[in-house]
Structure formats: structure tokens, C-alpha cells
Amino acid sequence: MKEESFNDTFVELLFAGDIDNDGKLDFIFGANRNYEEERVILFLSSKAEKENVVKKVSEIAIQFDC
């Protein structure tokens, strides 16, 4: 996972397991870019291309700043 910057946050592994039933690990990460955001990203192994293990297939972000 590559991000240009994080503001008082960090990446958190929320889930590792076989979501897409292909026998390989899939991942869900919490990756808030700043402390006033909730962002979750889904990576699936069945969508991976060439030498990659997984591919980002979905992302949702909710801002709750003032």
C-alpha cells in the first residue's frame, strides 16, 4: 500500500482471510489519510495482475471534519 502522506494516522490491518474463495489471502485495511477521516480499502487476490499478490478493488472514505 502506497500513500503520499498520512496526518496523525497509520495503516491498520482489519482483516486477512479468503473473501473471494480462491484459496489465497485477501485483505481489508483501515488507512485514514488524516485524523478526521475513516477510510477502508479492500484488496482481493483473485483480481491480482502478473507478479502482484493482490489488487485494490474497493475503497470507501468518510470525512467527519468540522
PQR file of N, CA, C, O and H, with PARSE charges and radii, in Angstrom:
ATOM      1  N   MET A   1       0.847  -1.162   0.000 -0.4000 1.5000
ATOM      2  CA  MET A   1       0.000   0.000   0.000 -0.0000 2.0000
ATOM      3  C   MET A   1       0.897   1.231   0.000  0.5500 1.7000
ATOM      4  O   MET A   1       1.793   1.364   0.834 -0.5500 1.4000
ATOM      5  N   LYS A   2       0.644   2.125  -0.944 -0.4000 1.5000
ATOM      6  CA  LYS A   2       1.457   3.332  -1.057 -0.0000 2.0000
ATOM      7  C   LYS A   2       0.560   4.556  -0.907  0.5500 1.7000
ATOM      8  O   LYS A   2      -0.459   4.685  -1.585 -0.5500 1.4000
ATOM      9  H   LYS A   2      -0.083   2.018  -1.622  0.4000 1.0000
ATOM     10  N   GLU A   3       0.954   5.435  -0.019 -0.4000 1.5000
ATOM     11  CA  GLU A   3       0.252   6.700   0.198 -0.0000 2.0000
ATOM     12  C   GLU A   3       1.290   7.801   0.243  0.5500 1.7000
ATOM     13  O   GLU A   3       2.391   7.613   0.760 -0.5500 1.4000
ATOM     14  H   GLU A   3       1.782   5.330   0.532  0.4000 1.0000
ATOM     15  N   GLU A   4       0.930   8.954  -0.304 -0.4000 1.5000
ATOM     16  CA  GLU A   4       1.872  10.081  -0.305 -0.0000 2.0000
ATOM     17  C   GLU A   4       2.121  10.612   1.094  0.5500 1.7000
ATOM     18  O   GLU A   4       3.251  10.964   1.432 -0.5500 1.4000
ATOM     19  H   GLU A   4       0.036   9.107  -0.724  0.4000 1.0000
ATOM     20  N   SER A   5       1.073  10.673   1.917 -0.4000 1.5000
ATOM     21  CA  SER A   5       1.268  11.167   3.276 -0.0000 2.0000
ATOM     22  C   SER A   5       0.118  10.748   4.179  0.5500 1.7000
ATOM     23  O   SER A   5      -0.982  10.446   3.716 -0.5500 1.4000
ATOM     24  H   SER A   5       0.155  10.386   1.643  0.4000 1.0000
ATOM     25  N   PHE A   6       0.391  10.735   5.453 -0.4000 1.5000
ATOM     26  CA  PHE A   6      -0.599  10.487   6.486 -0.0000 2.0000
ATOM     27  C   PHE A   6      -0.470  11.611   7.507  0.5500 1.7000
ATOM     28  O   PHE A   6       0.640  12.060   7.793 -0.5500 1.4000
ATOM     29  H   PHE A   6       1.284  10.980   5.829  0.4000 1.0000
ATOM     30  N   ASN A   7      -1.590  12.070   8.057 -0.4000 1.5000
ATOM     31  CA  ASN A   7      -1.582  13.156   9.027 -0.0000 2.0000
ATOM     32  C   ASN A   7      -2.098  12.619  10.365  0.5500 1.7000
ATOM     33  O   ASN A   7      -3.306  12.512  10.577 -0.5500 1.4000
ATOM     34  H   ASN A   7      -2.491  11.705   7.824  0.4000 1.0000
ATOM     35  N   ASP A   8      -1.172  12.285  11.256 -0.4000 1.5000
ATOM     36  CA  ASP A   8      -1.503  11.769  12.587 -0.0000 2.0000
ATOM     37  C   ASP A   8      -2.327  10.479  12.526  0.5500 1.7000
ATOM     38  O   ASP A   8      -3.211  10.271  13.357 -0.5500 1.4000
ATOM     39  H   ASP A   8      -0.191  12.371  11.084  0.4000 1.0000
ATOM     40  N   THR A   9      -2.047   9.621  11.556 -0.4000 1.5000
ATOM     41  CA  THR A   9      -2.753   8.346  11.408 -0.0000 2.0000
ATOM     42  C   THR A   9      -1.763   7.247  11.050  0.5500 1.7000
ATOM     43  O   THR A   9      -0.560   7.489  10.955 -0.5500 1.4000
ATOM     44  H   THR A   9      -1.329   9.790  10.880  0.4000 1.0000
ATOM     45  N   PHE A  10      -2.276   6.044  10.853 -0.4000 1.5000
ATOM     46  CA  PHE A  10      -1.452   4.909  10.474 -0.0000 2.0000
ATOM     47  C   PHE A  10      -2.316   3.897   9.735  0.5500 1.7000
ATOM     48  O   PHE A  10      -3.543   3.992   9.754 -0.5500 1.4000
ATOM     49  H   PHE A  10      -3.253   5.847  10.931  0.4000 1.0000
ATOM     50  N   VAL A  11      -1.684   2.935   9.088 -0.4000 1.5000
ATOM     51  CA  VAL A  11      -2.389   1.855   8.404 -0.0000 2.0000
ATOM     52  C   VAL A  11      -2.638   0.743   9.409  0.5500 1.7000
ATOM     53  O   VAL A  11      -1.754   0.394  10.191 -0.5500 1.4000
ATOM     54  H   VAL A  11      -0.687   2.858   9.073  0.4000 1.0000
ATOM     55  N   GLU A  12      -3.845   0.189   9.387 -0.4000 1.5000
ATOM     56  CA  GLU A  12      -4.228  -0.867  10.319 -0.0000 2.0000
ATOM     57  C   GLU A  12      -4.825  -2.037   9.536  0.5500 1.7000
ATOM     58  O   GLU A  12      -5.743  -1.846   8.739 -0.5500 1.4000
ATOM     59  H   GLU A  12      -4.563   0.473   8.752  0.4000 1.0000
ATOM     60  N   LEU A  13      -4.311  -3.236   9.758 -0.4000 1.5000
ATOM     61  CA  LEU A  13      -4.876  -4.434   9.154 -0.0000 2.0000
ATOM     62  C   LEU A  13      -6.155  -4.789   9.906  0.5500 1.7000
ATOM     63  O   LEU A  13      -6.114  -5.089  11.100 -0.5500 1.4000
ATOM     64  H   LEU A  13      -3.565  -3.391  10.405  0.4000 1.0000
ATOM     65  N   LEU A  14      -7.288  -4.755   9.210 -0.4000 1.5000
ATOM     66  CA  LEU A  14      -8.573  -5.054   9.835 -0.0000 2.0000
ATOM     67  C   LEU A  14      -8.988  -6.509   9.632  0.5500 1.7000
ATOM     68  O   LEU A  14      -9.670  -7.084  10.481 -0.5500 1.4000
ATOM     69  H   LEU A  14      -7.322  -4.512   8.241  0.4000 1.0000
ATOM     70  N   PHE A  15      -8.578  -7.111   8.506 -0.4000 1.5000
ATOM     71  CA  PHE A  15      -8.979  -8.483   8.195 -0.0000 2.0000
ATOM     72  C   PHE A  15      -7.997  -9.099   7.213  0.5500 1.7000
ATOM     73  O   PHE A  15      -7.529  -8.431   6.291 -0.5500 1.4000
ATOM     74  H   PHE A  15      -8.025  -6.644   7.816  0.4000 1.0000
ATOM     75  N   ALA A  16      -7.688 -10.367   7.411 -0.4000 1.5000
ATOM     76  CA  ALA A  16      -6.920 -11.164   6.458 -0.0000 2.0000
ATOM     77  C   ALA A  16      -7.590 -12.527   6.395  0.5500 1.7000
ATOM     78  O   ALA A  16      -7.698 -13.219   7.407 -0.5500 1.4000
ATOM     79  H   ALA A  16      -8.068 -10.910   8.160  0.4000 1.0000
ATOM     80  N   GLY A  17      -8.035 -12.909   5.220 -0.4000 1.5000
ATOM     81  CA  GLY A  17      -8.731 -14.180   5.028 -0.0000 2.0000
ATOM     82  C   GLY A  17      -9.116 -14.323   3.578  0.5500 1.7000
ATOM     83  O   GLY A  17      -8.798 -13.457   2.762 -0.5500 1.4000
ATOM     84  H   GLY A  17      -7.947 -12.347   4.397  0.4000 1.0000
ATOM     85  N   ASP A  18      -9.795 -15.397   3.243 -0.4000 1.5000
ATOM     86  CA  ASP A  18     -10.153 -15.686   1.857 -0.0000 2.0000
ATOM     87  C   ASP A  18     -11.583 -15.237   1.564  0.5500 1.7000
ATOM     88  O   ASP A  18     -12.516 -16.033   1.676 -0.5500 1.4000
ATOM     89  H   ASP A  18     -10.054 -16.100   3.905  0.4000 1.0000
ATOM     90  N   ILE A  19     -11.761 -13.990   1.197 -0.4000 1.5000
ATOM     91  CA  ILE A  19     -13.080 -13.432   0.921 -0.0000 2.0000
ATOM     92  C   ILE A  19     -13.653 -13.971  -0.387  0.5500 1.7000
ATOM     93  O   ILE A  19     -14.836 -14.302  -0.460 -0.5500 1.4000
ATOM     94  H   ILE A  19     -11.003 -13.343   1.107  0.4000 1.0000
ATOM     95  N   ASP A  20     -12.812 -14.060  -1.421 -0.4000 1.5000
ATOM     96  CA  ASP A  20     -13.291 -14.425  -2.755 -0.0000 2.0000
ATOM     97  C   ASP A  20     -13.207 -15.926  -3.063  0.5500 1.7000
ATOM     98  O   ASP A  20     -13.421 -16.338  -4.203 -0.5500 1.4000
ATOM     99  H   ASP A  20     -11.850 -13.791  -1.361  0.4000 1.0000
ATOM    100  N   ASN A  21     -12.901 -16.732  -2.060 -0.4000 1.5000
ATOM    101  CA  ASN A  21     -12.931 -18.197  -2.175 -0.0000 2.0000
ATOM    102  C   ASN A  21     -11.991 -18.763  -3.242  0.5500 1.7000
ATOM    103  O   ASN A  21     -12.330 -19.741  -3.908 -0.5500 1.4000
ATOM    104  H   ASN A  21     -12.728 -16.398  -1.133  0.4000 1.0000
ATOM    105  N   ASP A  22     -10.807 -18.150  -3.409 -0.4000 1.5000
ATOM    106  CA  ASP A  22      -9.845 -18.660  -4.379 -0.0000 2.0000
ATOM    107  C   ASP A  22      -8.672 -19.374  -3.708  0.5500 1.7000
ATOM    108  O   ASP A  22      -7.720 -19.770  -4.381 -0.5500 1.4000
ATOM    109  H   ASP A  22     -10.532 -17.355  -2.869  0.4000 1.0000
ATOM    110  N   GLY A  23      -8.735 -19.539  -2.392 -0.4000 1.5000
ATOM    111  CA  GLY A  23      -7.683 -20.240  -1.663 -0.0000 2.0000
ATOM    112  C   GLY A  23      -6.489 -19.373  -1.303  0.5500 1.7000
ATOM    113  O   GLY A  23      -5.493 -19.884  -0.791 -0.5500 1.4000
ATOM    114  H   GLY A  23      -9.508 -19.218  -1.845  0.4000 1.0000
ATOM    115  N   LYS A  24      -6.568 -18.067  -1.559 -0.4000 1.5000
ATOM    116  CA  LYS A  24      -5.475 -17.141  -1.267 -0.0000 2.0000
ATOM    117  C   LYS A  24      -5.984 -16.032  -0.353  0.5500 1.7000
ATOM    118  O   LYS A  24      -7.181 -15.747  -0.303 -0.5500 1.4000
ATOM    119  H   LYS A  24      -7.378 -17.652  -1.974  0.4000 1.0000
ATOM    120  N   LEU A  25      -5.043 -15.408   0.373 -0.4000 1.5000
ATOM    121  CA  LEU A  25      -5.420 -14.350   1.309 -0.0000 2.0000
ATOM    122  C   LEU A  25      -5.894 -13.080   0.606  0.5500 1.7000
ATOM    123  O   LEU A  25      -5.342 -12.674  -0.416 -0.5500 1.4000
ATOM    124  H   LEU A  25      -4.071 -15.640   0.332  0.4000 1.0000
ATOM    125  N   ASP A  26      -6.911 -12.473   1.167 -0.4000 1.5000
ATOM    126  CA  ASP A  26      -7.407 -11.158   0.789 -0.0000 2.0000
ATOM    127  C   ASP A  26      -7.279 -10.281   2.034  0.5500 1.7000
ATOM    128  O   ASP A  26      -7.171 -10.794   3.148 -0.5500 1.4000
ATOM    129  H   ASP A  26      -7.360 -12.803   1.998  0.4000 1.0000
ATOM    130  N   PHE A  27      -7.292  -8.953   1.846 -0.4000 1.5000
ATOM    131  CA  PHE A  27      -7.030  -8.056   2.963 -0.0000 2.0000
ATOM    132  C   PHE A  27      -7.993  -6.879   2.983  0.5500 1.7000
ATOM    133  O   PHE A  27      -8.413  -6.379   1.939 -0.5500 1.4000
ATOM    134  H   PHE A  27      -7.380  -8.536   0.941  0.4000 1.0000
ATOM    135  N   ILE A  28      -8.333  -6.449   4.188 -0.4000 1.5000
ATOM    136  CA  ILE A  28      -9.053  -5.202   4.394 -0.0000 2.0000
ATOM    137  C   ILE A  28      -8.195  -4.366   5.344  0.5500 1.7000
ATOM    138  O   ILE A  28      -7.835  -4.810   6.435 -0.5500 1.4000
ATOM    139  H   ILE A  28      -7.992  -6.855   5.036  0.4000 1.0000
ATOM    140  N   PHE A  29      -7.876  -3.148   4.904 -0.4000 1.5000
ATOM    141  CA  PHE A  29      -7.053  -2.233   5.691 -0.0000 2.0000
ATOM    142  C   PHE A  29      -7.836  -0.989   6.058  0.5500 1.7000
ATOM    143  O   PHE A  29      -8.648  -0.499   5.272 -0.5500 1.4000
ATOM    144  H   PHE A  29      -8.168  -2.788   4.018  0.4000 1.0000
ATOM    145  N   GLY A  30      -7.591  -0.483   7.249 -0.4000 1.5000
ATOM    146  CA  GLY A  30      -8.001   0.859   7.618 -0.0000 2.0000
ATOM    147  C   GLY A  30      -6.815   1.751   7.313  0.5500 1.7000
ATOM    148  O   GLY A  30      -5.718   1.523   7.823 -0.5500 1.4000
ATOM    149  H   GLY A  30      -6.932  -0.881   7.887  0.4000 1.0000
ATOM    150  N   ALA A  31      -7.022   2.769   6.484 -0.4000 1.5000
ATOM    151  CA  ALA A  31      -5.900   3.617   6.062 -0.0000 2.0000
ATOM    152  C   ALA A  31      -6.345   5.073   5.993  0.5500 1.7000
ATOM    153  O   ALA A  31      -6.383   5.672   4.918 -0.5500 1.4000
ATOM    154  H   ALA A  31      -7.913   2.955   6.070  0.4000 1.0000
ATOM    155  N   ASN A  32      -6.675   5.624   7.131 -0.4000 1.5000
ATOM    156  CA  ASN A  32      -7.106   7.021   7.192 -0.0000 2.0000
ATOM    157  C   ASN A  32      -5.947   7.923   6.807  0.5500 1.7000
ATOM    158  O   ASN A  32      -4.838   7.760   7.314 -0.5500 1.4000
ATOM    159  H   ASN A  32      -6.644   5.137   8.004  0.4000 1.0000
ATOM    160  N   ARG A  33      -6.195   8.880   5.909 -0.4000 1.5000
ATOM    161  CA  ARG A  33      -5.137   9.806   5.489 -0.0000 2.0000
ATOM    162  C   ARG A  33      -4.940  10.937   6.482  0.5500 1.7000
ATOM    163  O   ARG A  33      -3.867  11.537   6.543 -0.5500 1.4000
ATOM    164  H   ARG A  33      -7.097   9.012   5.497  0.4000 1.0000
ATOM    165  N   ASN A  34      -5.978  11.229   7.265 -0.4000 1.5000
ATOM    166  CA  ASN A  34      -5.834  12.203   8.343 -0.0000 2.0000
ATOM    167  C   ASN A  34      -6.773  11.809   9.476  0.5500 1.7000
ATOM    168  O   ASN A  34      -7.600  10.909   9.327 -0.5500 1.4000
ATOM    169  H   ASN A  34      -6.849  10.741   7.216  0.4000 1.0000
ATOM    170  N   TYR A  35      -6.637  12.487  10.601 -0.4000 1.5000
ATOM    171  CA  TYR A  35      -7.385  12.088  11.797 -0.0000 2.0000
ATOM    172  C   TYR A  35      -8.867  12.428  11.727  0.5500 1.7000
ATOM    173  O   TYR A  35      -9.619  12.053  12.627 -0.5500 1.4000
ATOM    174  H   TYR A  35      -5.966  13.218  10.722  0.4000 1.0000
ATOM    175  N   GLU A  36      -9.309  13.127  10.681 -0.4000 1.5000
ATOM    176  CA  GLU A  36     -10.725  13.450  10.518 -0.0000 2.0000
ATOM    177  C   GLU A  36     -11.343  12.663   9.364  0.5500 1.7000
ATOM    178  O   GLU A  36     -12.263  13.141   8.700 -0.5500 1.4000
ATOM    179  H   GLU A  36      -8.698  13.431   9.950  0.4000 1.0000
ATOM    180  N   GLU A  37     -10.839  11.471   9.134 -0.4000 1.5000
ATOM    181  CA  GLU A  37     -11.321  10.631   8.052 -0.0000 2.0000
ATOM    182  C   GLU A  37     -11.340   9.170   8.506  0.5500 1.7000
ATOM    183  O   GLU A  37     -10.484   8.729   9.272 -0.5500 1.4000
ATOM    184  H   GLU A  37     -10.092  11.083   9.674  0.4000 1.0000
ATOM    185  N   GLU A  38     -12.316   8.449   8.026 -0.4000 1.5000
ATOM    186  CA  GLU A  38     -12.373   6.994   8.210 -0.0000 2.0000
ATOM    187  C   GLU A  38     -12.335   6.404   6.804  0.5500 1.7000
ATOM    188  O   GLU A  38     -13.230   6.654   5.997 -0.5500 1.4000
ATOM    189  H   GLU A  38     -13.012   8.807   7.403  0.4000 1.0000
ATOM    190  N   ARG A  39     -11.291   5.615   6.510 -0.4000 1.5000
ATOM    191  CA  ARG A  39     -11.134   5.043   5.168 -0.0000 2.0000
ATOM    192  C   ARG A  39     -10.812   3.565   5.278  0.5500 1.7000
ATOM    193  O   ARG A  39      -9.955   3.162   6.064 -0.5500 1.4000
ATOM    194  H   ARG A  39     -10.564   5.412   7.165  0.4000 1.0000
ATOM    195  N   VAL A  40     -11.506   2.761   4.484 -0.4000 1.5000
ATOM    196  CA  VAL A  40     -11.310   1.317   4.466 -0.0000 2.0000
ATOM    197  C   VAL A  40     -11.063   0.890   3.019  0.5500 1.7000
ATOM    198  O   VAL A  40     -11.754   1.341   2.106 -0.5500 1.4000
ATOM    199  H   VAL A  40     -12.202   3.088   3.846  0.4000 1.0000
ATOM    200  N   ILE A  41     -10.063   0.008   2.814 -0.4000 1.5000
ATOM    201  CA  ILE A  41      -9.683  -0.430   1.473 -0.0000 2.0000
ATOM    202  C   ILE A  41      -9.694  -1.956   1.413  0.5500 1.7000
ATOM    203  O   ILE A  41      -9.186  -2.627   2.311 -0.5500 1.4000
ATOM    204  H   ILE A  41      -9.501  -0.359   3.556  0.4000 1.0000
ATOM    205  N   LEU A  42     -10.281  -2.495   0.343 -0.4000 1.5000
ATOM    206  CA  LEU A  42     -10.371  -3.941   0.121 -0.0000 2.0000
ATOM    207  C   LEU A  42      -9.406  -4.353  -0.981  0.5500 1.7000
ATOM    208  O   LEU A  42      -9.411  -3.773  -2.066 -0.5500 1.4000
ATOM    209  H   LEU A  42     -10.694  -1.950  -0.387  0.4000 1.0000
ATOM    210  N   PHE A  43      -8.569  -5.365  -0.699 -0.4000 1.5000
ATOM    211  CA  PHE A  43      -7.653  -5.953  -1.670 -0.0000 2.0000
ATOM    212  C   PHE A  43      -8.032  -7.412  -1.878  0.5500 1.7000
ATOM    213  O   PHE A  43      -8.155  -8.164  -0.911 -0.5500 1.4000
ATOM    214  H   PHE A  43      -8.564  -5.836   0.183  0.4000 1.0000
ATOM    215  N   LEU A  44      -8.219  -7.824  -3.146 -0.4000 1.5000
ATOM    216  CA  LEU A  44      -8.564  -9.212  -3.454 -0.0000 2.0000
ATOM    217  C   LEU A  44      -7.452  -9.876  -4.255  0.5500 1.7000
ATOM    218  O   LEU A  44      -6.864  -9.268  -5.149 -0.5500 1.4000
ATOM    219  H   LEU A  44      -8.119  -7.213  -3.932  0.4000 1.0000
ATOM    220  N   SER A  45      -7.175 -11.135  -3.921 -0.4000 1.5000
ATOM    221  CA  SER A  45      -6.153 -11.893  -4.626 -0.0000 2.0000
ATOM    222  C   SER A  45      -6.624 -12.344  -6.007  0.5500 1.7000
ATOM    223  O   SER A  45      -5.809 -12.452  -6.923 -0.5500 1.4000
ATOM    224  H   SER A  45      -7.653 -11.629  -3.194  0.4000 1.0000
ATOM    225  N   SER A  46      -7.910 -12.608  -6.174 -0.4000 1.5000
ATOM    226  CA  SER A  46      -8.413 -13.093  -7.465 -0.0000 2.0000
ATOM    227  C   SER A  46      -8.344 -12.028  -8.557  0.5500 1.7000
ATOM    228  O   SER A  46      -8.449 -12.359  -9.738 -0.5500 1.4000
ATOM    229  H   SER A  46      -8.571 -12.520  -5.430  0.4000 1.0000
ATOM    230  N   LYS A  47      -8.173 -10.777  -8.196 -0.4000 1.5000
ATOM    231  CA  LYS A  47      -8.079  -9.681  -9.173 -0.0000 2.0000
ATOM    232  C   LYS A  47      -6.641  -9.246  -9.426  0.5500 1.7000
ATOM    233  O   LYS A  47      -6.406  -8.322 -10.205 -0.5500 1.4000
ATOM    234  H   LYS A  47      -8.087 -10.508  -7.237  0.4000 1.0000
ATOM    235  N   ALA A  48      -5.670  -9.899  -8.778 -0.4000 1.5000
ATOM    236  CA  ALA A  48      -4.260  -9.522  -8.909 -0.0000 2.0000
ATOM    237  C   ALA A  48      -3.782  -9.732 -10.342  0.5500 1.7000
ATOM    238  O   ALA A  48      -4.227 -10.649 -11.033 -0.5500 1.4000
ATOM    239  H   ALA A  48      -5.861 -10.650  -8.145  0.4000 1.0000
ATOM    240  N   GLU A  49      -2.870  -8.870 -10.775 -0.4000 1.5000
ATOM    241  CA  GLU A  49      -2.304  -8.935 -12.113 -0.0000 2.0000
ATOM    242  C   GLU A  49      -0.821  -9.268 -12.049  0.5500 1.7000
ATOM    243  O   GLU A  49      -0.089  -8.723 -11.223 -0.5500 1.4000
ATOM    244  H   GLU A  49      -2.508  -8.125 -10.214  0.4000 1.0000
ATOM    245  N   LYS A  50      -0.383 -10.162 -12.921 -0.4000 1.5000
ATOM    246  CA  LYS A  50       1.017 -10.569 -13.100 -0.0000 2.0000
ATOM    247  C   LYS A  50       1.709 -10.915 -11.795  0.5500 1.7000
ATOM    248  O   LYS A  50       1.305 -11.863 -11.122 -0.5500 1.4000
ATOM    249  H   LYS A  50      -0.977 -10.605 -13.592  0.4000 1.0000
ATOM    250  N   GLU A  51       2.754 -10.164 -11.416 -0.4000 1.5000
ATOM    251  CA  GLU A  51       3.564 -10.508 -10.244 -0.0000 2.0000
ATOM    252  C   GLU A  51       2.978 -10.031  -8.924  0.5500 1.7000
ATOM    253  O   GLU A  51       3.544 -10.317  -7.869 -0.5500 1.4000
ATOM    254  H   GLU A  51       3.082  -9.394 -11.962  0.4000 1.0000
ATOM    255  N   ASN A  52       1.855  -9.307  -8.951 -0.4000 1.5000
ATOM    256  CA  ASN A  52       1.234  -8.828  -7.722 -0.0000 2.0000
ATOM    257  C   ASN A  52       0.453  -9.927  -7.020  0.5500 1.7000
ATOM    258  O   ASN A  52      -0.079 -10.831  -7.663 -0.5500 1.4000
ATOM    259  H   ASN A  52       1.395  -9.075  -9.808  0.4000 1.0000
ATOM    260  N   VAL A  53       0.390  -9.845  -5.719 -0.4000 1.5000
ATOM    261  CA  VAL A  53      -0.316 -10.837  -4.908 -0.0000 2.0000
ATOM    262  C   VAL A  53      -1.795 -10.482  -4.772  0.5500 1.7000
ATOM    263  O   VAL A  53      -2.653 -11.365  -4.783 -0.5500 1.4000
ATOM    264  H   VAL A  53       0.823  -9.110  -5.197  0.4000 1.0000
ATOM    265  N   VAL A  54      -2.091  -9.192  -4.643 -0.4000 1.5000
ATOM    266  CA  VAL A  54      -3.467  -8.707  -4.509 -0.0000 2.0000
ATOM    267  C   VAL A  54      -3.641  -7.437  -5.335  0.5500 1.7000
ATOM    268  O   VAL A  54      -2.669  -6.842  -5.802 -0.5500 1.4000
ATOM    269  H   VAL A  54      -1.394  -8.475  -4.634  0.4000 1.0000
ATOM    270  N   LYS A  55      -4.904  -7.033  -5.507 -0.4000 1.5000
ATOM    271  CA  LYS A  55      -5.215  -5.781  -6.200 -0.0000 2.0000
ATOM    272  C   LYS A  55      -6.279  -5.030  -5.408  0.5500 1.7000
ATOM    273  O   LYS A  55      -7.227  -5.630  -4.901 -0.5500 1.4000
ATOM    274  H   LYS A  55      -5.694  -7.516  -5.129  0.4000 1.0000
ATOM    275  N   LYS A  56      -6.115  -3.719  -5.308 -0.4000 1.5000
ATOM    276  CA  LYS A  56      -7.130  -2.886  -4.658 -0.0000 2.0000
ATOM    277  C   LYS A  56      -8.373  -2.876  -5.543  0.5500 1.7000
ATOM    278  O   LYS A  56      -8.307  -2.519  -6.719 -0.5500 1.4000
ATOM    279  H   LYS A  56      -5.345  -3.232  -5.721  0.4000 1.0000
ATOM    280  N   VAL A  57      -9.505  -3.270  -4.966 -0.4000 1.5000
ATOM    281  CA  VAL A  57     -10.742  -3.334  -5.741 -0.0000 2.0000
ATOM    282  C   VAL A  57     -11.821  -2.396  -5.227  0.5500 1.7000
ATOM    283  O   VAL A  57     -12.778  -2.108  -5.945 -0.5500 1.4000
ATOM    284  H   VAL A  57      -9.559  -3.560  -4.011  0.4000 1.0000
ATOM    285  N   SER A  58     -11.685  -1.914  -3.994 -0.4000 1.5000
ATOM    286  CA  SER A  58     -12.710  -1.052  -3.434 -0.0000 2.0000
ATOM    287  C   SER A  58     -12.126  -0.176  -2.334  0.5500 1.7000
ATOM    288  O   SER A  58     -11.206  -0.566  -1.616 -0.5500 1.4000
ATOM    289  H   SER A  58     -10.908  -2.148  -3.410  0.4000 1.0000
ATOM    290  N   GLU A  59     -12.694   1.023  -2.227 -0.4000 1.5000
ATOM    291  CA  GLU A  59     -12.274   1.959  -1.186 -0.0000 2.0000
ATOM    292  C   GLU A  59     -13.465   2.825  -0.804  0.5500 1.7000
ATOM    293  O   GLU A  59     -14.226   3.274  -1.661 -0.5500 1.4000
ATOM    294  H   GLU A  59     -13.442   1.341  -2.810  0.4000 1.0000
ATOM    295  N   ILE A  60     -13.612   3.047   0.476 -0.4000 1.5000
ATOM    296  CA  ILE A  60     -14.649   3.956   0.970 -0.0000 2.0000
ATOM    297  C   ILE A  60     -14.012   4.873   1.997  0.5500 1.7000
ATOM    298  O   ILE A  60     -13.216   4.442   2.831 -0.5500 1.4000
ATOM    299  H   ILE A  60     -12.994   2.682   1.173  0.4000 1.0000
ATOM    300  N   ALA A  61     -14.378   6.153   1.922 -0.4000 1.5000
ATOM    301  CA  ALA A  61     -13.834   7.140   2.858 -0.0000 2.0000
ATOM    302  C   ALA A  61     -14.962   8.059   3.326  0.5500 1.7000
ATOM    303  O   ALA A  61     -15.792   8.505   2.535 -0.5500 1.4000
ATOM    304  H   ALA A  61     -15.025   6.504   1.245  0.4000 1.0000
ATOM    305  N   ILE A  62     -14.969   8.325   4.612 -0.4000 1.5000
ATOM    306  CA  ILE A  62     -15.955   9.215   5.208 -0.0000 2.0000
ATOM    307  C   ILE A  62     -15.205  10.314   5.949  0.5500 1.7000
ATOM    308  O   ILE A  62     -14.395  10.034   6.833 -0.5500 1.4000
ATOM    309  H   ILE A  62     -14.294   7.963   5.255  0.4000 1.0000
ATOM    310  N   GLN A  63     -15.475  11.559   5.588 -0.4000 1.5000
ATOM    311  CA  GLN A  63     -14.887  12.715   6.258 -0.0000 2.0000
ATOM    312  C   GLN A  63     -15.804  13.164   7.389  0.5500 1.7000
ATOM    313  O   GLN A  63     -17.020  13.225   7.208 -0.5500 1.4000
ATOM    314  H   GLN A  63     -16.132  11.787   4.870  0.4000 1.0000
ATOM    315  N   PHE A  64     -15.250  13.475   8.535 -0.4000 1.5000
ATOM    316  CA  PHE A  64     -16.052  13.986   9.642 -0.0000 2.0000
ATOM    317  C   PHE A  64     -15.408  15.219  10.274  0.5500 1.7000
ATOM    318  O   PHE A  64     -15.484  15.428  11.485 -0.5500 1.4000
ATOM    319  H   PHE A  64     -14.262  13.426   8.683  0.4000 1.0000
ATOM    320  N   ASP A  65     -14.771  16.034   9.421 -0.4000 1.5000
ATOM    321  CA  ASP A  65     -14.172  17.273   9.924 -0.0000 2.0000
ATOM    322  C   ASP A  65     -15.241  18.357  10.090  0.5500 1.7000
ATOM    323  O   ASP A  65     -16.360  18.226   9.593 -0.5500 1.4000
ATOM    324  H   ASP A  65     -14.710  15.865   8.437  0.4000 1.0000
ATOM    325  N   CYS A  66     -14.882  19.406  10.781 -0.4000 1.5000
ATOM    326  CA  CYS A  66     -15.829  20.474  11.073 -0.0000 2.0000
ATOM    327  C   CYS A  66     -15.992  21.439   9.922  0.5500 1.7000
ATOM    328  O   CYS A  66     -16.761  22.395  10.022 -0.5500 1.4000
ATOM    329  H   CYS A  66     -13.974  19.513  11.185  0.4000 1.0000
TER
END
